Amino acid sequence: MKKLLFILIVPLVIVGCKTSKKSSQGKESDASGVLIEPDQVRPSVDTRFEQKFFEAQLYKSKGEIQKAYEAFSECLQVQPNEPSVNYEMARIERSVLLNASSAAQKIEKSVKANPKNPWYHRLQGEIYMDQGKYELAAKSFNATFNLNPDDQAALYDKATALLSAGKINEAIAAYDQLEKIVGPFEELSFQKHELYMEQGNLEKAARELEKLAEAFPSEARYWGLVAQFYYQNNQKEKAKLALDKMVLADPDNGQVHYQLSEYYAATGDEVKSYDELKKAFQTTDLSIDQKVMVLMKYYDLTMFNPNFLGQAFELLDLTVKFHPKEAKAYSILGDFLFRERKEQQALDAFKSAAELDASKSQIWEQIISLELALSKHDLLVKDGEKAIELFPNMPAFYLYTGYGYERKGQTQNAIDRWSMGKELVIDNPRLLAQFYSSLGSAYNKQKNFAKSDESFNKSLSLFPEDAFTLNNYAYYLSLRKIKLEKAAQMSKKSIDLEPENPSFHDTYAWILFHQGNYQEALTWIEKAVSASAKPSGEVLEHYGDILFRLGRTNDALEAWKEALKAGGGSEQLSSKINKQSID
């Protein structure tokens, strides 16, 4: 940076009539004869530029860019063509003020004032790129590299600019120039590969991938890319040679065996494909996410072709073995086991997943739904409360936990959970209907019939096609021997919705029984008995009661006795057997 010195000419001051004189040695003296040393009369220097420049740099270091810009502007008032100041202001205008036009003007002054500075040319190239002046940008980046050969990125930027200008061959030449200096590297090779593909030059495109693989002999995946390229372009022999090199590069690498598996699958050799896949699964080179993706394909495949279940479970076991701390390994295992109706094993798998990662609500849903299905009501309540603690805004957990309390006979706890859960339901009328239906059953158990009926009616207003709600409400009305006509209509509708459900047949038969329609009741109760593999004591007792009303006392007695064996009949069942009567 140039320093301009401004010399002030200090005139001699005449005081009164005194004058200065020169001594014989050439030194000046005043009128009284006192000598004046020459360095006592010095020119003054204008330091405003240095002060403002230092101030601007200080502001910049503090991140106070606007103040720095203003200070640089004041520098230009002193020295308008100072290249370093124009450079600094151009940087701010480009990056902060987003004024590319003004930035271009200032950096042009810097380059003109000092054309040997590579940083000025680099910034000019970047500004040209912003303005879409790609050919000019390429020239600036070329000048940058020529002035500073250590800035090899300038060649890459030059190629990018040429590509943006549509000059593909010149861009490739720039990449070649860079490659001669630093050798092949992934980003560069892939870029050249794509450019040759655009030009339809498959030979050169393949050669770029091969050069990359040869430059990094221990990086087996590069030979895998070569193999994939040749296979996609129907050059199977070259593809196989590349695969062989891939194996030699890293014979124990799971990714290598995975690519081999895909190659053999594409050629139709399922035996070799699975063999290589199994080798890949016996490593941690293949990530848990890659393995889960493969297993999900098996999940879909085995839905239609169970012959592959053996392979699927073998791979599942390997996944758990090599990723024992990954929740995903147990979760996907649980999905397979659940689908194959191995509920207890599925529950164990999902619990292992939750122990490793408790943050997945889907896993907790699987756990508590399986505990409900397996009648593990103590665990259901325990895990349901844990799920509510983890996911307090998810209503499904309140619903399931309520079921657990209900099955344990803790009806009020069930009501409390369902009452809280229903308030969390948003835009899901069917789920809300389930809450009200559950509350209807719970209030009925408490003999709070008003709230029971209110809850059932709300449920059916939200979802009138719920067969189970229709059946349950109808059955409770039949037990209370009220609104039997309404009960019959609801029960018949539930049968229309699910005609093969024996429990629904029993409800309808029991309503008809209370209506005094014993013959039709017999028809429906017989359907219920014959449709059940093992009829409950309640159904068999109903069967006996209907037979008794039809005058078939001996048959009724046999039905009651069967009900007693089955268990689950009413408190009056033993009395009916002893008295051979229901009266």
Secondary structure, DSSP 8 states (H G I E B T S, - for coil): ---------------TT---EE-TTS-EE-TT--EE-GGGS------HHHHHHHHHHHHHHHT-HHHHHHHHHHHHHH-TT-HHHHHHHHHHHHHTS--HHHHHHHHHHHHHH-TT-HHHHHHHHHHHHHHT-HHHHHHHHHHHHHH-TT-THHHHHHHHHHHHTT-HHHHHHHHHHHHHHH---HHHHHHHHHHHHHTT-HHHHHHHHHHHHHHSTT-HHHHHHHHHHHHHTT-HHHHHHHHHHHHHH-TT-HHHHHHHHHHHHHTT-HHHHHHHHHHHHTSSSS-HHHHHHHHHHHHHHHHH-GGGHHHHHHHHHHHHHH-TT-HHHHHHHHHHHHHTT-HHHHHHHHHHHHHH-TT-HHHHHHHHHHHHHTT-HHHHHHHHHHHHHH-TT-HHHHHHHHHHHHHTT-HHHHHHHHHHHHTT--S-HHHHHHHHHHHHHHHHHTT-HHHHHHHHHHHHHH-TT-HHHHHHHHHHHHHHT-SHHHHHHHHHHHHHHSTT-HHHHHHHHHHHHHTT-HHHHHHHHHHHHHH-SS--HHHHHHHHHHHHHTT-HHHHHHHHHHHHHH----TTHHHHHHHTS--
